[in-house]
Amino acid sequence: MTKDKVKAKWAVAKRMVQITQAEYNSHTVNAQAIKFVKCKLQIAIYYLSQLDEHGSNYTMPFTGKQMKQALKAPITKQNVKDAADWCHQCRLIRDKACTSWSYEEATA
C-alpha cells in the first residue's frame, strides 16, 4: 500500500487519538489517563500503518468499537490496561513481520 493510501486509511483513527491542548494542559488523574491511552493508541496505529506500507497481512488486535470505548470518559483501569496491551500486541506483530521486509538502500 502506498504511503498516501496508508495515510488516508488511518486518518480518522489518528484524529480520534490526538491529544487536545486542554488534555495536554490538564493535570488531573483522568487527564493523565486519557493522555496515556491516546499515546498508546497513537503508537499502535503507527505500527499498524507500517505493516500496511509494507503490505503485511495481520489481524487487528482491537476493533474500532473497542478503541472508541477505551477513549470514553471516565477512563478506567481496564481502558488503560487494554490500550497498553494493544500497543504491545501491535509491536509484536510489527516486529515479527519486519524480518521479511526489504529495504532499498538510499543512493545519494
C-alpha positions as CSV (number, residue, x, y, z in Angstrom):
1,M,0.0,0.0,0.0
2,T,1.3,3.4,-0.8
3,K,2.0,6.0,1.9
4,D,-0.9,8.1,0.7
5,K,-3.3,5.2,0.9
6,V,-2.0,4.3,4.4
7,K,-2.4,7.9,5.5
8,A,-6.0,8.0,4.3
9,K,-6.8,4.6,5.9
10,W,-5.6,5.7,9.3
11,A,-6.7,9.4,9.2
12,V,-9.9,9.1,11.2
13,A,-8.2,6.9,13.9
14,K,-5.3,9.4,14.2
15,R,-7.7,12.3,14.7
16,M,-9.5,10.3,17.4
17,V,-6.3,9.8,19.4
18,Q,-4.9,13.3,19.1
19,I,-4.2,14.8,22.4
20,T,-6.1,18.2,22.7
21,Q,-4.5,21.3,24.2
22,A,-6.9,21.1,27.1
23,E,-5.9,17.5,27.8
24,Y,-2.3,18.4,27.5
25,N,-2.5,21.3,29.9
26,S,-4.7,19.4,32.5
27,H,-3.0,17.5,35.3
28,T,-6.0,15.6,36.8
29,V,-5.9,11.9,37.2
30,N,-8.4,11.4,34.4
31,A,-6.5,13.7,32.0
32,Q,-3.3,11.7,32.7
33,A,-5.2,8.5,32.0
34,I,-6.6,9.8,28.7
35,K,-3.2,11.1,27.6
36,F,-1.7,7.6,28.4
37,V,-4.4,5.8,26.5
38,K,-4.2,8.1,23.5
39,C,-0.4,7.9,23.4
40,K,-0.5,4.1,23.4
41,L,-3.1,4.1,20.7
42,Q,-1.0,6.5,18.6
43,I,1.9,4.1,18.8
44,A,-0.3,1.1,17.9
45,I,-1.6,3.0,14.9
46,Y,1.9,3.8,13.9
47,Y,2.9,0.1,14.0
48,L,-0.2,-0.9,12.0
49,S,0.5,1.8,9.4
50,Q,4.0,0.5,9.0
51,L,2.5,-3.0,8.4
52,D,0.2,-1.6,5.7
53,E,3.0,0.3,4.0
54,H,4.9,-2.9,3.6
55,G,1.9,-4.9,2.5
56,S,2.0,-7.2,5.5
57,N,-1.0,-9.4,6.4
58,Y,-2.1,-9.1,10.1
59,T,-5.1,-9.4,12.3
60,M,-6.1,-6.3,14.2
61,P,-5.7,-6.8,17.9
62,F,-8.6,-4.4,18.6
63,T,-11.7,-3.1,16.8
64,G,-12.8,0.5,16.1
65,K,-15.6,0.0,18.6
66,Q,-13.1,-1.2,21.3
67,M,-10.9,1.8,20.6
68,K,-13.9,4.2,20.9
69,Q,-14.9,2.5,24.2
70,A,-11.3,2.9,25.5
71,L,-11.4,6.6,24.8
72,K,-14.8,7.3,26.6
73,A,-14.6,9.2,29.8
74,P,-14.2,8.4,32.6
75,I,-11.1,6.3,31.8
76,T,-11.0,3.1,33.8
77,K,-8.0,1.0,34.8
78,Q,-9.3,-1.6,32.2
79,N,-9.1,1.1,29.5
80,V,-5.5,1.8,30.4
81,K,-4.6,-1.9,30.5
82,D,-6.3,-2.6,27.2
83,A,-4.5,0.3,25.4
84,A,-1.2,-0.9,26.8
85,D,-1.9,-4.5,25.7
86,W,-3.0,-3.4,22.2
87,C,0.1,-1.3,21.8
88,H,2.3,-4.2,22.8
89,Q,0.5,-6.7,20.6
90,C,0.9,-4.3,17.6
91,R,4.6,-4.0,18.3
92,L,5.0,-7.8,18.4
93,I,3.1,-8.1,15.1
94,R,5.3,-5.5,13.5
95,D,8.5,-7.0,14.9
96,K,7.6,-10.4,13.6
97,A,6.6,-9.0,10.1
98,C,9.6,-6.7,9.7
99,T,12.1,-9.5,9.4
100,S,10.7,-10.2,5.9
101,W,10.6,-6.6,4.7
102,S,13.1,-5.5,2.1
103,Y,14.7,-2.1,2.5
104,E,16.1,-0.3,-0.5
105,E,19.3,1.5,0.2
106,A,19.1,5.2,-0.4
107,T,21.6,6.4,-3.0
108,A,22.9,9.9,-2.8
